[in-house]
Amino acid sequence: MMKRFYLCFLALIIIHFASNFAIAQNSDSQYKIDKIVLDAGHGGYDSGAHGKNSKEKNITLSIALLAGKMVTEELPGIEVLYTRTDDRFVKLHDRARFANEQEADLFISIHCNSNTSPIPFGTETYVMGLHKSEENLEVAKTENAALLMEEDYKDQYDGFDPNMDEDYIMLNMFQSANIEQSLGFSQLLQDQMQSTAKMYDRGVRQAGFVVLYLTTMPGVLLEAGFLSNPGEEKFLMNESNQEKIAKAIVEALKIYKQGTDFKLEALSLANSKNDSETQVGPERDYRIGFVSLKKQKLTNDKIFNGMTDVWNYFENGRYHYTFGKAGSFVLARDIYHRAVADGKIKWKYLKSAEILEFEDSMLISKTVANEF
């Protein structure tokens, strides 16, 4: 069972080892972004998610084409390739194979979200990895279901069933060698979706997406908003707003191309500068939010055992407590993981903790820490 996927694992491991060796020989390759693939989700007889008046396949194609045009105009040094440029069905493995054969430097898959409830809204970006929440697993199942429309899917995916939880176990075993780059770009993309497209930030997440699993370069899957939410469906159908989303993708690419390779050391240098003469723009920091209380606690309270840099902010009638402070999302994630490994902080505070992003001491985004 799933023999083909095991062979893929072996092949990808070999590719990644070779890639890492090449990077070790030439560190400049870590900064290389000369070619990207824009993947408009779904297409043809696979409409994807439905709103009351819209189909996912049409919105994703419009955003992809707009983004590609902007990249060509504003970043002429980057070659843009598309998995589809019209309303046609493209198999998941063909999308990934195309990106691999073209030796792309970045793969961006564009989708729209949906939910059984009309309430959820906002944008989230996924990278290949462990889906530690049922919600993330359900999103992966929805997007992976496209492979069931392929006539030869049993041969191409060796029996992988996107509806079976146990079939995701092997996908979850695989962690891309490009995970730091993927996470780094996805965080930039979420930042721009909030600031440029003016959308609610639902954070960066990980889940087992087949199309990301099969690609051999850094890649992300953008869920641009919920068609199941009437207000957001109307927003996504508007061409002006589609242009804003496309612009957010381009702005994230511009920052990504500047040279950051998103490894811990580079991020530490890029985001931990505290010299006021060198800082440009508003100050951002990241903290671990762990509890919300009606009454304020003294800093020597036992609930703060094992924590450093304890700080709180008051919002909606409650005191929200945080610990740790970092200059980047990745460094904050590292603080969280060290706290989990040390075992000095009670798990009840860590299991529901969030990585909070502040701009000039104002909260601007939240990401579930245990997703990573």
C-alpha positions in Angstrom: 0.0 0.0 0.0 1.3 3.5 -0.9 4.4 2.1 -2.5 4.6 4.9 -4.9 4.6 7.5 -2.1 7.5 5.7 -0.4 9.5 5.9 -3.7 8.6 9.6 -3.8 10.0 10.0 -0.3 13.2 8.4 -1.3 13.5 10.5 -4.4 12.8 13.7 -2.6 15.2 12.9 0.2 17.9 12.4 -2.4 17.0 15.6 -4.2 17.0 17.6 -0.9 20.4 16.2 0.1 21.8 17.2 -3.3 20.2 20.6 -2.9 21.7 21.1 0.6 25.1 20.1 -0.7 24.8 22.6 -3.5 23.8 25.3 -1.1 26.8 24.4 1.1 29.0 24.9 -1.9 27.4 28.2 -2.9 25.6 30.2 -0.3 24.3 32.6 -2.9 21.9 29.9 -4.1 19.9 30.4 -0.9 19.0 33.8 -2.1 18.1 32.8 -5.6 14.6 33.5 -6.9 14.7 33.7 -10.6 11.6 31.7 -11.4 8.2 31.2 -9.7 5.2 29.1 -10.5 1.7 30.5 -9.8 -0.8 27.7 -9.4 -4.4 28.7 -9.7 -6.3 26.1 -7.7 -8.9 23.9 -9.3 -10.2 24.5 -12.8 -12.4 22.9 -15.6 -14.9 20.4 -14.1 -13.3 20.9 -10.7 -14.9 24.1 -9.5 -13.5 24.0 -6.0 -15.4 25.8 -3.3 -18.7 27.5 -4.1 -20.2 30.7 -2.8 -23.7 31.8 -3.4 -22.6 33.6 -6.6 -19.1 32.4 -7.2 -16.8 29.5 -7.9 -13.3 29.2 -6.5 -11.7 28.2 -9.8 -12.6 31.6 -11.4 -11.3 33.7 -8.5 -8.0 31.8 -8.1 -7.3 32.1 -11.9 -8.0 35.8 -11.9 -5.7 36.4 -8.9 -3.0 34.3 -10.4 -3.1 36.1 -13.7 -3.1 39.5 -12.1 -0.2 38.6 -9.8 1.8 37.2 -12.7 1.3 40.4 -14.7 2.4 42.5 -11.7 5.5 40.4 -11.2 6.5 40.8 -14.8 6.1 44.6 -14.6 7.5 45.2 -11.2 10.1 42.4 -10.9 11.4 41.8 -14.4 14.2 39.6 -13.1 11.7 37.0 -12.1 10.3 34.6 -14.7 6.6 33.7 -14.1 5.1 30.4 -15.0 1.5 29.2 -14.6 0.1 25.7 -14.0 -3.0 27.0 -15.9 -4.0 30.2 -17.7 -7.6 29.3 -18.6 -10.5 27.2 -17.2 -9.1 23.7 -17.5 -8.6 20.8 -15.1 -4.9 20.1 -14.2 -4.0 17.1 -12.1 -2.3 17.7 -8.8 0.7 15.6 -9.7 1.0 17.4 -13.0 1.1 20.8 -11.3 3.9 19.6 -9.0 5.8 17.9 -11.9 5.6 21.0 -14.0 7.2 23.1 -11.2 9.9 20.5 -10.6 10.7 20.1 -14.3 11.0 23.9 -14.7 13.3 24.0 -11.6 11.3 26.8 -10.1 12.6 28.6 -7.0 9.1 29.2 -5.4 5.7 27.6 -5.8 2.6 29.6 -4.9 -0.7 27.8 -5.0 -3.8 30.1 -4.8 -7.1 28.9 -3.3 -10.3 30.2 -1.6 -11.5 28.7 1.6 -14.9 27.4 2.7 -16.7 26.3 5.8 -20.0 24.7 6.8 -20.6 27.9 8.8 -21.0 31.3 7.2 -19.1 33.0 10.1 -15.4 32.3 9.5 -13.5 34.9 7.5 -9.9 35.9 6.8 -6.9 34.7 5.0 -4.4 32.0 6.0 -1.3 30.6 4.3 -0.2 26.9 4.6 3.1 25.1 4.2 3.7 21.4 4.0 3.9 19.8 7.5 2.1 18.4 10.4 -1.6 19.3 10.8 -2.0 19.4 14.5 -5.5 20.6 14.5 -8.7 19.1 13.0 -9.4 22.3 11.2 -6.1 22.2 9.3 -6.7 18.5 8.4 -10.2 19.4 7.0 -8.7 22.1 4.8 -6.1 19.7 3.5 -8.8 17.1 2.8 -10.9 19.6 0.9 -8.0 20.7 -1.4 -6.6 17.2 -1.8 -10.0 15.9 -2.9 -9.3 17.3 -6.4 -7.1 14.2 -7.1 -10.3 12.0 -6.9 -11.4 13.7 -10.1 -8.4 12.2 -11.9 -9.1 9.1 -13.9 -5.8 7.5 -13.0 -5.5 8.7 -9.4 -5.2 5.2 -7.9 -2.1 4.6 -10.0 -0.6 8.1 -9.7 -1.0 8.3 -5.9 -0.9 4.5 -5.2 -4.3 4.4 -3.5 -3.9 7.5 -1.4 -7.3 8.6 -0.2 -7.6 12.2 0.9 -10.6 11.4 3.0 -8.8 8.8 5.1 -7.0 10.2 8.2 -4.6 7.3 8.3 -3.3 8.0 4.8 -2.0 11.3 6.1 0.4 9.6 8.5 3.0 9.2 5.9 2.6 12.7 4.5 3.1 13.9 8.1 6.4 12.0 8.3 7.8 14.2 5.5 9.2 17.6 6.5 10.6 19.6 3.6 14.2 20.7 3.6 12.9 24.0 2.5 10.6 24.4 5.5 12.3 27.6 6.8 12.1 29.3 3.4 8.5 28.3 3.0 7.6 29.5 6.5 9.4 32.7 6.0 7.7 33.5 2.7 4.3 32.5 4.1 4.7 34.9 7.0 5.6 37.7 4.6 2.6 36.8 2.5 0.3 36.9 5.5 1.7 40.3 6.6 1.0 41.6 3.1 -2.5 40.1 2.9 -3.2 42.1 6.1 -1.5 45.4 5.2 -2.0 45.5 1.4 -5.2 43.5 0.8 -6.7 44.6 4.2 -7.8 41.1 5.1 -8.1 39.5 8.5 -4.9 37.5 9.3 -5.7 33.9 10.4 -2.0 33.1 10.5 0.5 30.7 9.0 -0.4 27.0 9.3 0.9 23.6 8.4 -1.0 20.7 6.8 -0.6 17.7 4.5 -1.2 19.1 1.0 -0.3 16.7 -1.8 0.6 19.4 -4.3 3.1 20.9 -1.8 4.4 17.4 -0.8 5.3 16.6 -4.4 7.2 19.8 -5.1 10.9 20.1 -4.4 11.2 23.8 -3.9 9.9 26.2 -1.2 6.1 26.4 -1.6 3.0 27.8 0.0 -0.7 27.4 -0.4 -2.7 30.6 0.1 -6.3 30.4 1.2 -7.3 33.9 0.1 -10.7 34.1 2.0 -13.9 32.3 2.7 -16.5 32.0 -0.1 -18.9 30.6 2.5 -18.9 34.0 4.2 -21.3 36.2 2.2 -19.4 39.4 3.0 -16.1 37.9 2.1 -17.5 36.2 -1.0 -18.6 39.7 -2.2 -15.1 41.0 -1.4 -13.3 38.2 -3.3 -15.6 38.6 -6.4 -14.6 42.3 -6.7 -11.8 42.8 -9.3 -10.3 45.7 -7.3 -9.9 43.4 -4.3 -8.5 40.7 -6.4 -5.9 43.2 -7.6 -5.1 44.0 -3.9 -4.6 40.3 -3.2 -2.3 40.0 -6.2 -0.4 43.0 -5.1 0.0 41.4 -1.7 1.7 38.4 -3.3 4.0 40.7 -5.3 5.0 42.8 -2.3 5.8 39.6 -0.3 8.0 38.5 -3.3 9.8 41.8 -3.3 10.8 41.4 0.3 11.6 37.7 -0.2 13.9 38.6 -3.1 15.9 41.1 -1.1 18.2 38.4 0.2 16.8 36.9 3.4 17.1 33.1 3.4 14.8 32.8 6.4 17.1 30.6 8.4 17.3 31.4 12.1 20.7 33.1 12.0 19.7 35.5 9.2 16.4 36.3 10.8 18.1 37.0 14.1 20.4 39.6 12.3 17.6 41.1 10.3 15.0 41.5 13.0 16.9 41.9 16.3 18.5 45.3 15.5 17.7 47.7 18.2 19.9 50.7 17.1 17.3 53.4 16.6 19.5 55.0 13.9 19.2 51.9 11.7 15.6 51.0 12.2 13.1 52.0 9.5 9.4 52.1 10.0 7.3 50.9 13.1 8.9 48.6 15.6 7.6 45.1 15.6 8.1 42.4 18.2 6.7 38.9 18.8 5.6 37.4 22.1 4.0 34.2 23.4 0.4 34.8 24.6 -0.7 32.2 27.1 -3.5 33.3 29.3 -6.3 35.9 29.6 -7.5 37.0 33.1 -10.2 39.3 34.5 -7.8 40.4 37.3 -4.3 41.6 37.1 -1.6 39.3 38.6 1.7 40.3 40.4 4.8 39.4 38.4 5.9 37.0 41.2 2.7 34.9 40.9 3.3 31.2 40.5 1.6 31.1 37.1 4.6 32.8 35.7 7.1 30.1 36.9 9.6 29.4 34.2 8.8 32.4 32.1 10.9 35.4 31.2 10.0 38.8 29.9 6.4 38.5 31.2 4.2 41.3 29.9 0.5 42.0 29.7 -1.8 44.2 27.7 -5.4 45.2 28.5 -8.1 44.5 25.9 -11.9 43.9 26.0 -12.0 44.1 29.8 -9.3 41.4 30.3 -5.6 41.3 31.0 -3.8 39.3 28.4 -0.4 37.9 29.5 2.6 37.1 27.4 6.1 35.8 27.9 9.3 36.0 25.8 10.1 38.7 23.3 11.6 38.2 19.8 12.3 40.3 16.7 10.8 37.8 14.3 8.1 35.1 14.0 10.7 32.4 13.7 12.6 33.4 16.8 9.4 33.6 18.7 8.5 30.1 17.5 11.9 29.0 18.7 11.2 30.4 22.2 8.0 28.5 22.3 9.6 25.2 21.3 12.4 25.7 23.9 9.7 26.3 26.6 7.9 23.1 25.6 11.2 21.1 25.6 12.3 22.5 29.0 9.1 21.5 30.7 9.4 24.3 33.3 6.1 26.0 32.2 2.8 24.1 32.7 1.5 22.5 29.5 -2.0 23.9 30.1 -0.5 27.4 29.4 1.5 26.2 26.3 -1.0 24.0 24.6 -3.2 26.9 23.7 -0.5 29.5 23.4 -0.3 31.9 20.5 2.5 33.8 18.8 1.4 37.4 19.0 2.7 40.1 16.6 2.9 43.7 17.9 3.5 46.9 16.0 4.5 49.8 18.3 3.0 47.8 21.2 -0.3 47.3 19.3 -1.5 43.7 18.6 -1.8 43.1 14.9 -1.9 39.3 14.4 -2.2 35.9 16.2 -0.9 32.5 15.2 -1.5 29.3 17.1 1.9 28.3 18.4 1.2 24.6 18.6 0.7 24.5 14.8 4.5 24.4 14.5 
